[in-house]
Amino acid sequence: MPDLFQPILSVKNMSVQFPTLSGAVTAVKDISFDVGREKVGIIGESGSGKSTTGRAIMRLQPANARVVAEEMRFEEVDLLGASEADMRAIRGRRISMILQDPKYSLNPVMTVGEQIAETVILHERIGRRQARQRTLAMLERVHIRDPERVFNLYPHEVSGGMGQRIMISMMLISSPSLIIADEPTSALDVTVRQHVLSILDDLIAERDIGLIFISHDLNLVKSFCDRVIIMYAGRIVETLEACRLNHATHPYTRGLLEALPSLDHPKDRLQVLRREASWAEA
């Protein structure tokens, strides 16, 4: 059995910069973290650098972006030194990314079955008949009834919840070691969200996969993940076990928690999140 605490991804002192007319803007600043075969949540406000971090790992930044790091290693691969051909072999096959809204992630002129099958045809060089059987089995695994019918549907013909399960099928069909999920349930209602997360959780445990779960929903991350990384203004300000999130000590994390409404402990007035420039400093 693989060691759950052995990192499959190691990031040391990674920064991401984007050029602008007024000079370079550093969106992510000297962050370091490891991910094993566990569920690691990254939380923070919009603009804190969560999604930029995930895309930098996948090497999916715009061509003019500059990613620097002391180390960025996935299993035996140096992600910084890997060629684009190497990265194409890794993306989808060994590292998969589930995006926020399937409406913008799926090809509107291909059936969903063709899109899922394309992943294994590309990465595993198998025939279309075998790819179709793998796809139907995967659709059934994510609790889609009548996979034969759904295989032939186009993205606009499926609901949001089914679309997200199709995205999960596409990302997991090649059995990656690491999944980066960027706000995968934010477009879903609460009951559908819980169903999708339950399916994702079962597949991660079944296949022994590492997960980076990017979200702004503190309660969701606290209940779903094993560890939590809190980002503010491109920096990591705190890392702790998800079950101990309510015991966070950094004032930014405390501010996020105190700004949340609660049915168990209702407040007449929620706290306004305060920010200090020193939190974004080294």
Backbone torsions as a table, in degrees:
resi	resn	phi	psi	omega
1	MET	NA	133.2	-179.9
2	PRO	-62.7	149.2	177.5
3	ASP	-74.5	118.4	-178.1
4	LEU	-64.3	-24.8	-175.6
5	PHE	-96.1	-1.7	175.2
6	GLN	-79.7	118.1	-176.1
7	PRO	-62.5	136.1	169.0
8	ILE	-98.6	-16.8	175.2
9	LEU	-135.8	129.3	176.8
10	SER	-126.9	124.1	177.7
11	VAL	-121.8	125.7	-179.4
12	LYS	-128.1	120.6	174.6
13	ASN	51.9	52.4	178.8
14	MET	-89.0	135.8	174.0
15	SER	-130.1	148.0	177.3
16	VAL	-128.0	125.6	-179.4
17	GLN	-120.6	147.2	176.2
18	PHE	-125.5	132.9	177.7
19	PRO	-75.4	142.2	173.7
20	THR	-134.3	172.7	179.6
21	LEU	-63.6	-25.3	-179.4
22	SER	-100.8	11.9	179.3
23	GLY	117.8	173.7	-177.3
24	ALA	-70.9	138.1	175.5
25	VAL	-110.9	126.8	179.5
26	THR	-93.1	108.6	-176.6
27	ALA	-85.1	-30.2	176.4
28	VAL	-130.2	133.1	-168.7
29	LYS	-125.8	103.6	169.4
30	ASP	51.4	53.9	179.9
31	ILE	-96.9	148.1	179.2
32	SER	-137.3	134.9	175.8
33	PHE	-165.9	160.4	174.4
34	ASP	-121.4	152.5	174.9
35	VAL	-132.0	123.9	174.0
36	GLY	-99.8	-155.8	176.9
37	ARG	-85.6	76.3	-172.1
38	GLU	-153.2	175.7	177.7
39	LYS	-108.4	111.5	-177.7
40	VAL	-110.6	119.8	178.0
41	GLY	-91.4	141.8	171.3
42	ILE	-118.7	118.7	-177.0
43	ILE	-124.0	161.0	-179.8
44	GLY	157.4	170.3	179.4
45	GLU	-69.8	167.4	171.9
46	SER	-59.2	134.5	-178.7
47	GLY	89.4	2.6	-178.4
48	SER	-80.5	-11.8	177.5
49	GLY	107.1	9.0	-176.5
50	LYS	-63.8	-57.6	-177.6
51	SER	-66.7	-36.1	177.4
52	THR	-60.3	-38.1	177.0
53	THR	-62.8	-47.2	-179.8
54	GLY	-62.1	-42.3	-179.0
55	ARG	-71.2	-31.5	177.0
56	ALA	-65.3	-38.5	177.6
57	ILE	-62.3	-39.6	-179.8
58	MET	-80.9	-5.5	-174.9
59	ARG	57.9	46.1	-179.5
60	LEU	-113.0	22.4	176.8
61	GLN	-76.3	158.8	173.8
62	PRO	-57.3	156.8	-175.7
63	ALA	-60.0	-29.1	-177.8
64	ASN	-87.0	-2.2	176.9
65	ALA	-74.6	149.5	179.4
66	ARG	-120.2	116.1	178.9
67	VAL	-109.8	121.3	178.2
68	VAL	-126.4	148.4	179.5
69	ALA	-162.6	153.6	171.7
70	GLU	-69.8	-38.2	176.2
71	GLU	-156.2	141.2	172.0
72	MET	-145.6	93.5	-170.4
73	ARG	-121.0	131.8	174.8
74	PHE	-117.1	114.2	-173.7
75	GLU	49.1	-118.5	-177.6
76	GLU	-94.6	4.8	-171.8
77	VAL	-101.1	130.5	171.3
78	ASP	-83.6	103.6	-174.7
79	LEU	-66.7	-28.4	179.1
80	LEU	-71.0	-37.7	-177.0
81	GLY	-91.8	-7.3	-177.1
82	ALA	-67.9	141.2	176.7
83	SER	-74.0	167.4	177.9
84	GLU	-63.6	-34.4	176.5
85	ALA	-64.1	-40.8	176.8
86	ASP	-62.1	-42.9	-178.6
87	MET	-66.2	-36.4	177.3
88	ARG	-63.5	-32.2	177.2
89	ALA	-73.8	-26.6	-177.9
90	ILE	-85.1	-44.5	-178.0
91	ARG	-62.9	127.5	179.3
92	GLY	87.0	-33.9	-178.7
93	ARG	-92.2	-45.7	-176.8
94	ARG	-116.2	-29.5	171.7
95	ILE	-126.1	125.5	179.2
96	SER	-117.5	154.2	180.0
97	MET	-128.2	125.2	175.2
98	ILE	-101.4	120.3	-175.3
99	LEU	-93.2	174.9	-167.7
100	GLN	-67.7	-46.1	-172.1
101	ASP	-132.0	116.0	-177.7
102	PRO	-60.2	-22.1	179.5
103	LYS	-60.4	-32.1	-177.8
104	TYR	-100.6	-1.4	-176.4
105	SER	-107.8	-26.6	-179.0
106	LEU	-92.2	146.6	178.9
107	ASN	-73.7	120.1	-174.2
108	PRO	-70.4	-15.3	-176.5
109	VAL	-105.2	8.7	174.7
110	MET	-120.4	144.7	174.6
111	THR	-66.0	155.5	-177.6
112	VAL	-65.0	-35.2	178.5
113	GLY	-63.3	-42.7	178.2
114	GLU	-61.4	-37.5	-177.9
115	GLN	-69.5	-39.0	177.7
116	ILE	-69.1	-45.3	-179.3
117	ALA	-62.1	-34.0	-179.5
118	GLU	-57.7	-33.4	-179.2
119	THR	-61.5	-48.7	-178.4
120	VAL	-76.0	-30.4	176.3
121	ILE	-63.6	-42.1	-178.1
122	LEU	-69.3	-46.0	-171.4
123	HIS	-90.2	-27.1	-175.3
124	GLU	-114.4	-1.6	175.2
125	ARG	54.3	45.9	178.2
126	ILE	-104.3	166.5	-178.9
127	GLY	-75.4	164.8	-176.9
128	ARG	-66.4	-34.9	179.2
129	ARG	-62.9	-47.1	180.0
130	GLN	-66.7	-38.8	178.8
131	ALA	-63.2	-37.8	178.8
132	ARG	-64.1	-43.9	179.0
133	GLN	-63.1	-40.3	177.5
134	ARG	-63.4	-39.7	-179.0
135	THR	-66.6	-44.9	179.4
136	LEU	-61.9	-40.0	178.7
137	ALA	-65.2	-38.4	-179.6
138	MET	-69.9	-39.3	176.8
139	LEU	-61.8	-40.1	177.7
140	GLU	-66.2	-35.3	-178.4
141	ARG	-65.8	-28.4	178.3
142	VAL	-96.5	24.6	170.8
143	HIS	65.9	36.7	173.1
144	ILE	-95.1	118.5	179.4
145	ARG	-73.9	145.2	178.8
146	ASP	54.9	60.5	-178.6
147	PRO	-59.3	-28.1	177.8
148	GLU	-61.3	-41.7	179.2
149	ARG	-70.2	-44.8	-177.1
150	VAL	-66.1	-33.3	178.8
151	PHE	-51.7	-36.6	-173.8
152	ASN	-95.7	7.1	178.6
153	LEU	-85.6	155.1	173.7
154	TYR	-95.6	157.3	-175.0
155	PRO	-52.7	-35.3	-178.0
156	HIS	-72.2	-9.6	-177.9
157	GLU	-95.5	1.3	-179.0
158	VAL	-114.8	154.5	178.9
159	SER	-75.6	171.2	179.1
160	GLY	-61.8	-43.7	179.9
161	GLY	-65.5	-41.8	178.3
162	MET	-67.7	-38.1	177.6
163	GLY	-60.4	-39.9	179.7
164	GLN	-70.2	-35.1	175.5
165	ARG	-67.6	-34.0	174.9
166	ILE	-64.6	-40.4	177.2
167	MET	-62.9	-40.9	177.6
168	ILE	-62.6	-42.2	177.3
169	SER	-58.3	-45.5	-178.0
170	MET	-63.1	-39.1	-176.5
171	MET	-78.5	-24.1	-175.6
172	LEU	-102.3	-9.9	-172.7
173	ILE	-64.0	-27.5	179.1
174	SER	-94.2	10.3	177.0
175	SER	53.7	63.1	178.3
176	PRO	-69.9	165.6	175.2
177	SER	-88.6	-24.4	-175.4
178	LEU	-140.4	136.0	174.3
179	ILE	-118.5	135.4	171.5
180	ILE	-110.2	113.1	-177.2
181	ALA	-108.1	111.8	-175.6
182	ASP	-101.4	100.5	-179.0
183	GLU	49.0	53.4	-171.0
184	PRO	-71.2	-14.0	-175.6
185	THR	-123.8	9.2	-174.1
186	SER	-67.3	-24.1	-179.1
187	ALA	-90.3	4.5	-175.2
188	LEU	-107.1	153.3	174.2
189	ASP	-76.1	170.6	-167.5
190	VAL	-62.1	-45.9	-176.2
191	THR	-68.0	-41.7	177.9
192	VAL	-66.3	-38.7	179.1
193	ARG	-58.7	-45.7	-179.0
194	GLN	-63.9	-38.4	178.7
195	HIS	-64.5	-45.5	-179.8
196	VAL	-63.6	-42.3	179.8
197	LEU	-66.0	-36.5	177.8
198	SER	-63.3	-42.3	177.4
199	ILE	-63.4	-46.0	-179.9
200	LEU	-61.8	-42.0	179.6
201	ASP	-61.9	-44.6	179.2
202	ASP	-61.6	-43.3	-177.9
203	LEU	-68.7	-36.6	178.5
204	ILE	-64.4	-45.1	179.2
205	ALA	-67.2	-40.5	-178.2
206	GLU	-64.3	-38.5	-174.0
207	ARG	-102.6	0.5	176.2
208	ASP	58.4	56.9	-174.5
209	ILE	-107.6	147.4	170.0
210	GLY	-85.9	146.8	-177.8
211	LEU	-134.3	131.4	166.3
212	ILE	-106.3	116.2	-174.5
213	PHE	-110.9	105.2	-177.0
214	ILE	-90.9	126.8	-175.5
215	SER	-159.5	162.1	170.0
216	HIS	-110.7	3.3	-176.7
217	ASP	-94.3	99.8	-175.0
218	LEU	-63.5	-43.1	-178.5
219	ASN	-64.4	-38.0	178.9
220	LEU	-64.9	-47.2	-179.5
221	VAL	-63.8	-39.1	-179.0
222	LYS	-62.5	-37.0	-177.3
223	SER	-87.2	-22.6	-171.9
224	PHE	-101.8	-33.3	-171.0
225	CYS	-97.9	167.3	176.3
226	ASP	-92.4	-42.1	178.9
227	ARG	-130.7	158.6	-179.3
228	VAL	-131.0	132.9	171.9
229	ILE	-109.6	126.3	179.7
230	ILE	-105.3	126.3	-178.9
231	MET	-113.8	142.0	175.1
232	TYR	-141.0	125.5	176.3
233	ALA	51.4	40.6	175.4
234	GLY	86.7	-1.0	179.9
235	ARG	-117.8	154.9	171.0
236	ILE	-86.6	120.1	-178.8
237	VAL	-100.4	-19.8	-178.2
238	GLU	-164.4	144.2	174.4
239	THR	-134.4	131.4	-179.8
240	LEU	-158.6	168.2	176.7
241	GLU	-64.8	141.9	-176.6
242	ALA	-60.2	-37.5	-178.7
243	CYS	-67.6	-14.9	179.8
244	ARG	-106.1	15.9	-176.7
245	LEU	-59.5	-36.4	179.2
246	ASN	-67.3	-13.2	179.2
247	HIS	-103.1	16.7	178.9
248	ALA	-58.8	150.6	-176.0
249	THR	-112.1	-22.2	-178.1
250	HIS	-68.1	137.2	-177.4
251	PRO	-60.6	-29.3	177.8
252	TYR	-67.4	-46.4	178.4
253	THR	-63.6	-41.4	178.0
254	ARG	-61.3	-39.1	179.2
255	GLY	-64.3	-41.0	177.2
256	LEU	-61.7	-43.9	-178.6
257	LEU	-65.9	-40.7	-176.5
258	GLU	-74.5	-16.4	177.6
259	ALA	-86.1	-3.2	-179.2
260	LEU	-84.4	134.4	171.8
261	PRO	-72.2	151.7	-179.3
262	SER	-139.3	133.0	175.5
263	LEU	-74.9	-31.3	-178.7
264	ASP	-74.6	-35.1	-178.0
265	HIS	-131.7	71.8	-177.5
266	PRO	-63.6	145.1	179.3
267	LYS	-123.1	146.2	176.5
268	ASP	-67.4	-35.4	-178.5
269	ARG	-142.4	127.0	178.4
270	LEU	-79.1	151.4	178.4
271	GLN	-68.2	143.6	172.8
272	VAL	-89.4	128.4	-177.5
273	LEU	-66.5	124.5	177.1
274	ARG	-102.8	145.8	-178.3
275	ARG	-126.4	145.3	176.9
276	GLU	-125.3	138.4	-178.4
277	ALA	-59.0	-29.2	-177.2
278	SER	-65.9	-22.7	179.3
279	TRP	-67.4	-25.1	-179.3
280	ALA	-91.7	1.4	179.9
281	GLU	-90.1	161.7	179.4
282	ALA	-67.4	NA	NA
